């Protein structure tokens, strides 16, 4: 997930998303939390949390979270970052910045994104479960990682 912006854009995370947390081996959050209560909630309810701060996150969140986070899962190297710049040229720019990664999870735009850069870097943006902006739905992503492969990448719409 990314761009939760709580409590500005919504009062809390959607029940459907909270219900998914115990089923996930790893939860990613690509920044713009706004409040520390959401970070506390995800730390308490997630088996493992890989998360970063975003441009709307203040000193308390920046003290607890990195700008870029890394994790190796199921033989894949993941990175998480909030901003990747404009959509135009994103794949090449991210591939150059993160040549060691297999998957980059990012946020900021609130626009779901799933592409592959030259060289194979997979770029995933889950959108936002609480602030859809100009998108038709609130969203988050799930995926399966096993034996060096990312499968079952699913964009979930919250109605």
PyMOL commands that set and color helices and strands:
alter all, ss='L'
color gray80, all
select helices_A, chain A and resi 15-23+36-45+59-64+90-97
alter helices_A, ss='H'
color red, helices_A
select strands_A, chain A and resi 27-29+49-51+68-73+76-81+103-106+113-116+122-125+138-146+149-158
alter strands_A, ss='S'
color yellow, strands_A
deselect
rebuild
show_as cartoon
